[in-house]
């Protein structure tokens, strides 16, 4: 498991980039609809703030966090939306301040966590680097929703390697959440990093089933921010091809995803 500090640095930078995107929005812009049904830009930031607070609680008061897990289990179809709606109802300046203070507090706690610490979560317990990686993935993905609502095209960065890695590691979960049996053999995944042309490679080189393409496109795919048909991710082998239809990097149900031809654009289909 990698050291958490480099991931935390990248999480900070990812959060700051999104912060810059929303910091000067007008009240009307905070109310703009995003591609997530029923969610405005305020809902997107509220969800990030809500999840940061949940992670902070998991790291500092496991007993209190267990009570939150019970609440989630009692309302599995609504607790995420309810948390986002509560935050979205705040004045924008208050919501922005809540997100900033929460993410900073979480970063301080994660940075000081002893090596080997595992934090309770809504699924299996998470190591500190995994928690930081999950927060970066969500920040980037929900930031994409905000960017789409504003009609902004964000530059892809090397921070996407964290999103790609969690997407690859979540392969078997993605099959399971769709009621499918995960393949027994590993896949080879080779992704081209944005800007540098470096190859992010996962799995055995001689694997029969392979996935290749731009790193940005793969990240859009596994966060379900673009439809497979609009992306330049390619599969070799029937199981790898099936994975590209169901891939997701996040916990919980897959949701509807984006329709073909939706606003988000990848590196090129």
N, C-alpha and C positions, 0 to 999 in steps of 0.2 A: 504494500500500500504506500503510495507516495506521501511525502511530507506535506502537511496541510498548508504551510506558509506560502509556497508559490501559488497554490490555488486561491488562497485568501487574497493575495495581491491582485490576481486576475479578477476575482469577484469584486474587489474594490473598484477596479478600472471599469468593469462592465456596468456596475451600478452608477458610477459617475457619468458614464456616457449617456445612460438613460435619464439620469437626473438632469443633465444639460438639455435634453430633448423636451422635458416637461416643465422645467423650472419657471419659464416665462410665459406659460400658456395663460390665456384668458379663461375666465370662468366658463364661457361658452365652449371653448376648446376642450376643457376637462370633461364636458358632457358629450363630446363626439362619440358616435358609435364605433366600436372596433369590430373586427371579423368574428369575435366570440359572441354568439347570440345573447342579447340582453346586457352585454358588458360595455360600458363606456371606458374612456381612458382612465377616469377616476376609479372604476372597478379594477382595472388592471394593476394600478399602483396600490390600491387598497389590498388586493390579494397578496402582493409581494410583502407588504407591511404585516399583514396578518400571519403569513407563513414564517416570516422572520421572528415574530413574537412567539409563535408556537415552537420554533427551533430553540429560541432562547430559553423558554420554559423547560423544554426537554433537557437542556444542558445544565440548568440551575436548580430545578425543582421537579424531579421525576415523578413524585407523587401527585403534584398538581397537574402535570402533563397527562398522567394516566386518567385523571378525571376528564380531561379534554378528549382523550381517545374514546372514552365511554360515550361522551356526547356525540362524537362523530359516528360511532357505531349505531347510535339510536336514530340518526338522521342521515344515512349515507348518501342520499340523493340531493340533499339540500344544504349541508353544513358549509360547504365551500362557497356556494353562492350567497348564503346568508352572511358569512364573514366578509365577503367582498362588498355586499350591499351596505353593511353597517359602516364600513370605512368610506365608501363612496358618498355617503350622505354628509360627511364632514365638509366644512369649508376647505377649499383646495390648499390654502396655506397650512392649515392644521394637519391635513392628510399628508402633505409633503414633509412637514416636520416630523410626523409620527414615523414615516418610512425612513427618513434619515437617521433618527435617533435609534430606531430599532435595529437597523442593519449595522450601525456602528457598534452598538452594544453586543450584538451577536458575534461580530468579527473579533472583538476583544476577548470574549469568552472562549471562542474556538481557538484563538491563537495561544491561549494559556493552558489549554486542556492537556493533561499528561499523555504521553505516547501510549497508544493502545486503547484509549478511551472509546467506548461505544455508547452512543446516545439512543435512548428509546425513540421510536417514531411510529407513524401510523401503520407501517408495515414492519419488517424486521429491523432490529437495531442497526444503526449506521455508525461506521467509523467517522472520526472527525473530518478527514479529507473527503470522504464520500458525502458528508453533509454539506461541506463547502462547495463541492462539485455540483450537487443537486441544486443549491441556491444559485449558482452561476447559470446553470442550464435554465432554470425558471426565469431568472432575470433577463437572460437573452431572449427566451421565447416570448415572454409577455412584452418585452421591449419591442419585439417584432410586430406584435399586435398594435402597439402604440404607433410605431413608425408607419404601419399600413394605414391607420386611421388618419394620420397627418399627411400622407402622401410623400413620406420621406424614404429615401433609399439609403440604408446604413452601410458603411464600408465593412466588409468582412475582415476579421482579425484572427491572429493565431490563437486567441482565447477559445475559438471554436473547437480546439483539440479536446477540451474537457467535455464539451457537449457530444462530440463524436465518440469519445471513449465510453461515456455512460450509455449512449445509444447502442453500441456494440455489446456492452456487458448486459444490457437489458433484453437481449435477443430472446431468451427462453421465456422471460416474463411476458413479452409481447405475444408470443404464441399462446401462452396459457390464458391470458386475459381475453383472447378471442376464442377460447375453447378448443384450441388445437394442441396436439402433442409436439413438443419441440424436437427437432432433428437430433439424432445421437452424435453426429460428427460436427466438428468445428467448421466454420467458414473462414475463408481468407477475405479480409476487407482491406482494400487499398484506396486511400483517399488523398486527393491533391490539396495541400494546404493553400489557403488564399494568399496571394502575393508572392510567396517564396518559391512555390513549386515543390516544396518538400513533400514526401509521401508519408502519410500516417498509415502504418501497416499493423494489422491485427490478425492473429490466427496463423496456422501453419502455411508455409509457402506452397506446399504441394496439395493443399486442400482441393477437392474436386468442385466444391461449391464456392463461388466467388462473387464479391460485390465490389464494384469500382465506380469512381466518379469524383467530382469536386467535393471537397470537404463541406463547403457551404450548403450544397444541395442535400448532402446526406443529413446535415443538421436540421435543415428545414423539413426533411422527410420524417426524422425520428421525433421531432417536436410537433409534427402534424400541422406545420405552418404553411405547407404547400402540398399540392397533390402530386403524386408520383409522375403523372403524365406530363407535368410541367418542369420536370427536373431531369438532369443528365446523369442519374444514378442507374447503373446497369447491373444485371444479375446474370450469372452463368450457373445453370443447374436449377431444377424445379423447386427445391426447398429454399434456395436463396431467393428465387423469384417470388415465392409465396411470402417470405419474410418482408420483402419490400412493400407488400400490400398491407401488412399489419404492424410494421415496426413502430415502436414508441419508446421514448427515453424516460417517461414520467410514470409515476404510480397512478393507480386509479383507472377508471374506465376510459376507453379511447376517445369517446366523443365522436362527433360527426366528421371532424377534420375539415379541410378546405376542399371545395369543389374544383374540378379542372378549370383552368383559366382564371382563377382568383387572383387577387392583386399581387401577392408576394411572388417575386421572380427569383429564380435561382441563377446559377452561373450559365445556364443555357441548356435547353433540352436538345 
